[in-house]
């Protein structure tokens, strides 16, 4: 019974947001208020997470644990980014370019690691399950996609080979859409479970 108010609030907000998709004109004001509250709470949660992260690295630095040097670098970069963001704001070209250059480099590195990881995963799949059509197809498609994205096999548009290469380059987009559809369906199922009170992430079951 002590969790009943949280269940009522969550179900009421969830049903209101769901109804907003069908009655946008009538519930636009309420939906804007709920979205603003959600953004505010997400920002506060982010600040709390940053505080815990800074506390963790400060503790490692004060105790001189292994890897304290990297904690020092993390804290210095965090303080520099925080001070620069508060003084220069995100509208400053220098600050915006600095953040984008770091972010793009990190994202490119993560994508490169992901590509190599997928290649090793395909090889491990073949080693564990054998040369099945699924594993061989995954390996061949991954190799062709990597080669084409390196700029190899550039052809003129309009030719049969050019259309074939363009079609093959669009295949990863199909996979990405499949992943997004899976995430959407999973989110829908979790949302329905919360609305029905079957799942309570805001408290103990």
TIMIKE-822724 format. One line per 2 residues: number of its first residue (from 1); their letters; for each residue x, y, z of N, C-alpha, C. Coordinates in Angstrom, 3 decimals. Layout:
# residues N
NUM) A) X:Y:Z:X:Y:Z:X:Y:Z | ...
This chain:
# residues 205
1) XX) 0.811:-1.208:0.000:0.000:0.000:0.000:0.855:1.273:0.000 | 2.037:1.202:0.573:2.856:2.410:0.641:3.373:2.828:-0.731
3) XX) 3.363:1.912:-1.719:3.774:2.235:-3.067:2.609:2.680:-3.934 | 1.383:2.692:-3.393:0.204:3.022:-4.174:0.244:4.444:-4.735
5) XX) 0.633:5.474:-3.964:0.695:6.821:-4.554:1.647:6.922:-5.739 | 2.808:6.250:-5.647:3.743:6.285:-6.774:3.146:5.610:-7.997
7) XX) 2.422:4.499:-7.783:1.780:3.806:-8.901:0.733:4.694:-9.551 | -0.061:5.362:-8.727:-1.129:6.225:-9.256:-0.543:7.379:-10.061
9) XX) 0.516:8.004:-9.534:1.131:9.138:-10.236:1.735:8.700:-11.564 | 2.473:7.609:-11.539:3.125:7.137:-12.766:2.105:6.721:-13.820
11) XX) 1.051:6.008:-13.392:0.022:5.582:-14.342:-0.731:6.782:-14.900 | -1.021:7.764:-14.057:-1.743:8.960:-14.513:-0.925:9.744:-15.526
13) XX) 0.377:9.930:-15.243:1.240:10.665:-16.179:1.399:9.884:-17.474 | 1.589:8.572:-17.357:1.730:7.755:-18.561:0.489:7.793:-19.434
15) XX) -0.704:7.686:-18.832:-1.942:7.748:-19.604:-2.146:9.128:-20.217 | -1.739:10.181:-19.506:-1.871:11.542:-20.049:-0.987:11.727:-21.281
17) XX) 0.267:11.263:-21.175:1.168:11.362:-22.331:0.644:10.521:-23.489 | 0.134:9.325:-23.193:-0.414:8.473:-24.239:-1.627:9.121:-24.898
19) XX) -2.488:9.736:-24.095:-3.664:10.412:-24.659:-3.267:11.630:-25.480 | -2.093:12.220:-25.168:-1.643:13.383:-25.913:-1.358:13.102:-27.369
21) XX) -1.052:11.842:-27.702:-0.828:11.484:-29.105:-2.127:11.523:-29.910 | -3.270:11.339:-29.237:-4.559:11.331:-29.925:-5.307:12.657:-29.788
23) XX) -5.016:13.396:-28.710:-5.685:14.690:-28.482:-4.616:15.759:-28.247 | -3.816:16.022:-29.290:-2.691:16.944:-29.147:-3.157:18.368:-28.881
25) XX) -4.203:18.811:-29.557:-4.667:20.191:-29.387:-5.208:20.432:-27.981 | -5.957:19.467:-27.467:-6.583:19.648:-26.149:-5.576:19.515:-25.001
27) XX) -4.548:18.687:-25.168:-3.616:18.404:-24.070:-2.227:18.995:-24.314 | -2.110:19.925:-25.249:-0.788:20.475:-25.572:-0.165:21.195:-24.378
29) XX) -0.972:21.942:-23.622:-0.436:22.671:-22.466:0.047:21.717:-21.386 | -0.751:20.689:-21.115:-0.369:19.719:-20.080:0.864:18.935:-20.503
31) XX) 0.918:18.547:-21.774:2.071:17.789:-22.263:3.347:18.615:-22.207 | 3.243:19.911:-22.542:4.425:20.784:-22.463:4.928:20.879:-21.028
33) XX) 3.998:20.963:-20.073:4.391:21.025:-18.669:5.060:19.730:-18.229 | 4.512:18.587:-18.644:5.099:17.295:-18.267:6.484:17.137:-18.883
35) XX) 6.625:17.549:-20.150:7.936:17.451:-20.808:8.950:18.348:-20.111 | 8.540:19.559:-19.739:9.458:20.461:-19.022:9.880:19.868:-17.687
37) XX) 8.939:19.261:-16.980:9.282:18.602:-15.710:10.253:17.452:-15.938 | 9.988:16.680:-16.997:10.888:15.568:-17.291:12.295:16.031:-17.617
39) XX) 12.415:17.111:-18.408:13.735:17.653:-18.734:14.433:18.162:-17.480 | 13.673:18.830:-16.603:14.250:19.333:-15.355:14.755:18.196:-14.477
41) XX) 13.948:17.143:-14.340:14.360:16.006:-13.513:15.557:15.280:-14.123 | 15.585:15.179:-15.465:16.734:14.547:-16.115:18.005:15.362:-15.893
43) XX) 17.873:16.697:-15.943:19.032:17.547:-15.669:19.528:17.404:-14.238 | 18.602:17.358:-13.282:18.991:17.179:-11.879:19.657:15.820:-11.679
45) XX) 19.100:14.781:-12.311:19.713:13.453:-12.208:21.115:13.447:-12.813 | 21.291:14.189:-13.921:22.626:14.300:-14.510:23.609:14.991:-13.590
47) XX) 23.160:16.049:-12.923:24.026:16.744:-11.971:24.404:15.834:-10.802 | 23.442:15.062:-10.329:23.742:14.130:-9.233:24.752:13.084:-9.687
49) XX) 24.573:12.583:-10.921:25.532:11.621:-11.452:26.929:12.205:-11.595 | 27.012:13.460:-12.045:28.313:14.121:-12.152:28.946:14.312:-10.778
51) XX) 28.098:14.629:-9.786:28.622:14.781:-8.435:29.202:13.486:-7.891 | 28.494:12.375:-8.107:29.010:11.078:-7.674:30.293:10.714:-8.415
53) XX) 30.339:11.032:-9.711:31.541:10.738:-10.490:32.735:11.541:-9.989 | 32.511:12.830:-9.722:33.602:13.660:-9.199:34.044:13.180:-7.823
55) XX) 33.083:12.789:-6.975:33.427:12.288:-5.642:34.248:11.005:-5.735 | 33.888:10.132:-6.676:34.613:8.875:-6.846:36.068:9.130:-7.236
57) XX) 36.285:10.022:-8.194:37.652:10.298:-8.633:38.437:11.074:-7.582 | 37.764:11.944:-6.836:38.449:12.632:-5.743:38.901:11.646:-4.677
59) XX) 38.055:10.668:-4.375:38.419:9.651:-3.380:39.618:8.840:-3.850 | 39.617:8.448:-5.123:40.762:7.705:-5.659:42.035:8.542:-5.619
61) XX) 41.882:9.830:-5.904:43.054:10.705:-5.923:43.607:10.920:-4.524 | 42.725:11.116:-3.535:43.176:11.356:-2.163:43.790:10.096:-1.556
63) XX) 43.257:8.928:-1.903:43.796:7.673:-1.377:44.978:7.153:-2.182 | 45.278:7.835:-3.299:46.391:7.462:-4.171:46.289:5.999:-4.613
65) XX) 45.089:5.666:-5.042:44.871:4.311:-5.519:45.459:4.150:-6.927 | 45.443:2.923:-7.406:45.938:2.654:-8.741:45.046:3.337:-9.774
67) XX) 45.671:4.054:-10.695:44.920:4.808:-11.690:44.534:6.187:-11.227 | 45.151:6.677:-10.144:44.819:8.006:-9.641:45.215:9.101:-10.636
69) XX) 46.243:8.842:-11.443:46.669:9.840:-12.428:45.563:10.103:-13.444 | 44.878:9.041:-13.871:43.778:9.208:-14.816:42.588:9.906:-14.155
71) XX) 42.408:9.674:-12.856:41.364:10.398:-12.134:41.676:11.886:-12.095 | 42.956:12.225:-11.918:43.357:13.626:-11.926:43.070:14.273:-13.278
73) XX) 43.383:13.569:-14.362:43.110:14.096:-15.700:41.608:14.286:-15.907 | 40.828:13.313:-15.433:39.370:13.408:-15.573:38.828:14.610:-14.823
75) XX) 39.312:14.838:-13.611:38.838:15.978:-12.826:39.241:17.305:-13.449 | 40.471:17.391:-13.958:40.924:18.635:-14.592:40.107:18.946:-15.841
77) XX) 39.867:17.933:-16.653:39.061:18.144:-17.858:37.629:18.498:-17.491 | 37.096:17.847:-16.452:35.733:18.152:-16.011:35.629:19.600:-15.526
79) XX) 36.582:20.047:-14.717:36.555:21.420:-14.214:36.712:22.422:-15.345 | 37.614:22.128:-16.296:37.799:23.033:-17.430:36.516:23.150:-18.259
81) XX) 35.878:22.011:-18.522:34.639:22.020:-19.306:33.529:22.746:-18.566 | 33.439:22.537:-17.247:32.399:23.179:-16.448:32.583:24.692:-16.416
83) XX) 33.815:25.134:-16.141:34.078:26.577:-16.075:33.879:27.220:-17.450 | 34.376:26.553:-18.498:34.220:27.107:-19.840:32.755:27.169:-20.248
85) XX) 31.989:26.158:-19.875:30.573:26.162:-20.210:29.798:27.234:-19.478 | 30.178:27.521:-18.228:29.480:28.540:-17.449:29.866:29.948:-17.871
87) XX) 31.093:30.126:-18.316:31.560:31.472:-18.689:31.348:31.782:-20.171 | 31.603:30.800:-21.029:31.510:31.064:-22.468:30.131:30.733:-23.030
89) XX) 29.409:29.810:-22.400:28.120:29.303:-22.839:28.270:28.507:-24.139 | 27.236:27.757:-24.488:27.282:26.910:-25.680:27.177:27.707:-26.975
91) XX) 26.858:28.985:-26.890:26.774:29.815:-28.098:28.123:30.330:-28.554 | 29.142:30.183:-27.708:30.471:30.648:-28.075:31.080:29.714:-29.120
93) XX) 31.580:30.242:-30.249:32.136:29.362:-31.302:33.326:28.541:-30.824 | 34.209:29.139:-29.999:35.378:28.399:-29.519:34.963:27.210:-28.669
95) XX) 34.039:27.449:-27.747:33.598:26.362:-26.865:32.853:25.295:-27.653 | 32.001:25.716:-28.574:31.235:24.749:-29.363:32.155:23.898:-30.237
97) XX) 33.122:24.534:-30.884:34.057:23.779:-31.722:34.926:22.841:-30.885 | 35.316:23.285:-29.690:36.127:22.444:-28.814:35.371:21.188:-28.415
99) XX) 34.122:21.348:-28.002:33.321:20.204:-27.586:33.046:19.278:-28.767 | 32.709:19.867:-29.922:32.402:19.043:-31.081:33.616:18.273:-31.559
101) XX) 34.778:18.899:-31.533:35.990:18.197:-31.974:36.302:17.010:-31.078 | 36.122:17.188:-29.781:36.360:16.077:-28.855:35.295:14.998:-29.035
103) XX) 34.037:15.429:-29.142:32.937:14.466:-29.237:33.011:13.662:-30.530 | 33.286:14.329:-31.648:33.372:13.615:-32.927:34.518:12.612:-32.912
105) XX) 35.647:12.992:-32.327:36.792:12.076:-32.256:36.468:10.856:-31.410 | 35.819:11.084:-30.275:35.446:9.964:-29.403:34.441:9.048:-30.096
107) XX) 33.443:9.630:-30.767:32.451:8.816:-31.462:33.082:8.013:-32.591 | 34.008:8.629:-33.336:34.685:7.895:-34.406:35.501:6.735:-33.851
109) XX) 36.167:6.959:-32.720:36.946:5.884:-32.100:36.040:4.754:-31.634 | 34.903:5.101:-31.044:33.976:4.067:-30.582:33.412:3.261:-31.753
111) XX) 33.108:3.938:-32.863:32.606:3.224:-34.028:33.668:2.300:-34.615 | 34.933:2.755:-34.590:36.012:1.892:-35.076:36.155:0.647:-34.197
113) XX) 36.085:0.859:-32.885:36.147:-0.285:-31.968:34.957:-1.214:-32.186 | 33.785:-0.627:-32.440:32.594:-1.441:-32.682:32.749:-2.285:-33.940
115) XX) 33.328:-1.709:-34.992:33.525:-2.462:-36.230:34.448:-3.654:-36.015 | 35.562:-3.415:-35.307:36.497:-4.506:-35.034:35.852:-5.557:-34.141
117) XX) 35.069:-5.113:-33.161:34.393:-6.052:-32.259:33.406:-6.927:-33.019 | 32.674:-6.335:-33.948:31.731:-7.117:-34.736:32.451:-8.143:-35.606
119) XX) 33.606:-7.776:-36.149:34.361:-8.730:-36.945:34.810:-9.917:-36.096 | 35.335:-9.637:-34.904:35.749:-10.719:-34.010:34.544:-11.543:-33.568
121) XX) 33.402:-10.879:-33.369:32.195:-11.615:-32.981:31.754:-12.565:-34.083 | 31.858:-12.115:-35.335:31.487:-12.998:-36.442:32.431:-14.192:-36.539
123) XX) 33.729:-13.958:-36.329:34.679:-15.071:-36.354:34.427:-16.047:-35.203 | 34.097:-15.505:-34.028:33.799:-16.372:-32.889:32.511:-17.150:-33.123
125) XX) 31.557:-16.506:-33.796:30.307:-17.188:-34.110:30.553:-18.371:-35.032 | 31.437:-18.176:-36.016:31.762:-19.269:-36.932:32.494:-20.392:-36.188
127) XX) 33.368:-20.023:-35.260:34.131:-21.030:-34.539:33.259:-21.844:-33.605 | 32.243:-21.220:-33.014:31.398:-21.929:-32.053:30.256:-22.686:-32.732
129) XX) 29.653:-22.092:-33.760:28.489:-22.701:-34.396:28.789:-23.314:-35.765 | 30.006:-23.125:-36.234:30.346:-23.711:-37.524:29.974:-22.793:-38.676
131) XX) 30.204:-23.320:-39.891:29.965:-22.531:-41.094:28.501:-22.648:-41.513 | 27.650:-22.001:-40.752:26.224:-21.973:-41.085:25.946:-20.825:-42.052
133) XX) 24.846:-20.878:-42.793:24.524:-19.765:-43.710:24.418:-18.420:-43.002 | 23.896:-18.416:-41.759:23.759:-17.163:-41.027:25.117:-16.570:-40.673
135) XX) 26.030:-17.396:-40.152:27.333:-16.886:-39.746:28.175:-16.461:-40.945 | 28.128:-17.249:-42.022:28.883:-16.898:-43.228:28.327:-15.628:-43.855
137) XX) 27.011:-15.501:-43.899:26.405:-14.293:-44.452:26.758:-13.058:-43.648 | 26.779:-13.196:-42.312:27.146:-12.065:-41.460:28.588:-11.643:-41.708
139) XX) 29.489:-12.616:-41.806:30.899:-12.306:-42.026:31.121:-11.656:-43.386 | 30.504:-12.200:-44.427:30.698:-11.648:-45.778:30.117:-10.243:-45.873
141) XX) 28.930:-10.030:-45.323:28.316:-8.703:-45.383:29.125:-7.680:-44.594 | 29.687:-8.088:-43.447:30.510:-7.174:-42.665:31.781:-6.789:-43.414
143) XX) 32.424:-7.771:-44.057:33.645:-7.490:-44.816:33.361:-6.569:-45.997 | 32.303:-6.844:-46.739:31.980:-6.004:-47.897:31.634:-4.580:-47.457
145) XX) 30.886:-4.445:-46.368:30.518:-3.112:-45.878:31.748:-2.328:-45.446 | 32.681:-2.997:-44.753:33.900:-2.314:-44.335:34.726:-1.876:-45.538
147) XX) 34.846:-2.733:-46.538:35.637:-2.382:-47.728:34.987:-1.225:-48.480 | 33.671:-1.259:-48.639:32.991:-0.188:-49.364:33.057:1.137:-48.626
149) XX) 32.972:1.105:-47.295:33.046:2.345:-46.513:34.448:2.936:-46.480 | 35.442:2.150:-46.861:36.806:2.675:-46.974:37.018:3.448:-48.273
151) XX) 36.016:3.466:-49.118:36.129:4.179:-50.382:36.574:3.319:-51.533 | 36.723:2.016:-51.306:37.134:1.105:-52.365:35.920:0.770:-53.231
153) XX) 36.128:0.725:-54.536:35.048:0.368:-55.446:34.132:1.523:-55.766 | 34.672:2.744:-55.829:33.879:3.895:-56.212:33.477:3.764:-57.684
155) XX) 32.197:3.825:-57.962:31.687:3.680:-59.321:30.761:4.840:-59.649 | 30.503:5.041:-60.927:29.616:6.096:-61.369:28.170:5.702:-61.120
157) XX) 27.384:6.686:-60.744:25.965:6.424:-60.523:25.261:6.243:-61.855 | 24.258:5.407:-61.863:23.520:5.143:-63.083:23.863:3.827:-63.732
159) XX) 25.037:3.307:-63.430:25.436:2.010:-63.980:24.899:0.900:-63.089 | 24.923:-0.313:-63.649:24.434:-1.460:-62.882:25.307:-1.708:-61.662
161) XX) 26.634:-1.617:-61.848:27.543:-1.818:-60.722:27.390:-0.716:-59.684 | 27.187:0.514:-60.155:27.001:1.627:-59.216:25.745:1.461:-58.384
163) XX) 24.649:1.022:-59.027:23.412:0.795:-58.288:23.570:-0.348:-57.300 | 24.334:-1.392:-57.689:24.558:-2.520:-56.786:25.360:-2.084:-55.565
165) XX) 26.404:-1.270:-55.794:27.213:-0.777:-54.673:26.384:0.132:-53.773 | 25.554:1.006:-54.381:24.703:1.889:-53.575:23.700:1.092:-52.754
167) XX) 23.164:0.010:-53.354:22.229:-0.840:-52.613:22.916:-1.510:-51.435 | 24.141:-1.981:-51.642:24.850:-2.656:-50.562:25.201:-1.686:-49.440
169) XX) 25.482:-0.444:-49.797:25.798:0.550:-48.767:24.568:0.941:-47.963 | 23.392:0.726:-48.530:22.168:1.052:-47.794:21.733:-0.070:-46.861
171) XX) 22.316:-1.239:-46.991:21.921:-2.365:-46.144:22.139:-2.113:-44.653 | 23.286:-1.509:-44.234:23.421:-1.224:-42.797:22.326:-0.325:-42.251
173) XX) 21.772:0.561:-43.105:20.683:1.423:-42.654:19.448:0.580:-42.335 | 19.235:-0.471:-43.133:18.113:-1.381:-42.860:18.293:-2.048:-41.498
175) XX) 19.528:-2.504:-41.212:19.789:-3.098:-39.905:19.584:-2.119:-38.769 | 20.013:-0.854:-38.986:19.820:0.163:-37.947:18.342:0.414:-37.706
177) XX) 17.551:0.428:-38.773:16.105:0.617:-38.600:15.493:-0.564:-37.855 | 15.991:-1.767:-38.136:15.496:-2.926:-37.399:15.789:-2.817:-35.908
179) XX) 16.998:-2.333:-35.581:17.345:-2.146:-34.168:16.451:-1.099:-33.524 | 16.199:0.009:-34.241:15.325:1.062:-33.709:13.900:0.553:-33.506
181) XX) 13.419:-0.273:-34.459:12.084:-0.849:-34.288:12.034:-1.769:-33.065 | 13.094:-2.560:-32.876:13.144:-3.415:-31.699:13.154:-2.613:-30.404
183) XX) 13.926:-1.512:-30.398:13.944:-0.649:-29.215:12.580:-0.019:-28.966 | 11.898:0.398:-30.052:10.578:1.002:-29.895:9.568:-0.001:-29.339
185) XX) 9.601:-1.222:-29.866:8.677:-2.253:-29.375:8.987:-2.601:-27.920 | 10.292:-2.709:-27.599:10.664:-2.976:-26.204:10.225:-1.867:-25.270
187) XX) 10.420:-0.608:-25.703:9.961:0.515:-24.883:8.456:0.527:-24.713 | 7.733:0.156:-25.782:6.267:0.084:-25.694:5.828:-0.974:-24.691
189) XX) 6.474:-2.130:-24.730:6.103:-3.208:-23.799:6.399:-2.805:-22.359 | 7.587:-2.193:-22.145:7.921:-1.750:-20.780:6.947:-0.675:-20.312
191) XX) 6.592:0.252:-21.221:5.633:1.293:-20.852:4.281:0.728:-20.477 | 3.813:-0.255:-21.226:2.537:-0.891:-20.894:2.601:-1.625:-19.561
193) XX) 3.731:-2.263:-19.295:3.872:-2.958:-18.010:3.845:-1.962:-16.848 | 4.443:-0.781:-17.066:4.425:0.232:-15.999:3.021:0.790:-15.828
195) XX) 2.334:1.049:-16.959:0.977:1.585:-16.877:0.025:0.617:-16.187 | 0.241:-0.671:-16.395:-0.619:-1.681:-15.767:-0.182:-2.029:-14.353
197) XX) 0.908:-1.434:-13.887:1.388:-1.701:-12.540:2.118:-3.007:-12.389 | 2.446:-3.672:-13.509:3.148:-4.955:-13.438:4.634:-4.768:-13.164
199) XX) 5.184:-3.623:-13.556:6.611:-3.330:-13.346:6.716:-1.978:-12.677 | 7.513:-1.898:-11.609:7.617:-0.669:-10.828:9.082:-0.278:-10.667
201) XX) 9.650:0.440:-11.654:11.055:0.834:-11.544:11.297:1.931:-10.516 | 10.233:2.556:-10.038:10.356:3.647:-9.073:10.382:3.143:-7.633
203) XX) 10.312:1.853:-7.408:10.332:1.322:-6.057:10.479:-0.172:-6.065 | 10.470:-0.758:-4.897:10.606:-2.215:-4.774:9.344:-2.886:-5.274
205) X) 9.546:-4.102:-5.825:8.405:-4.884:-6.327:7.548:-5.357:-5.153
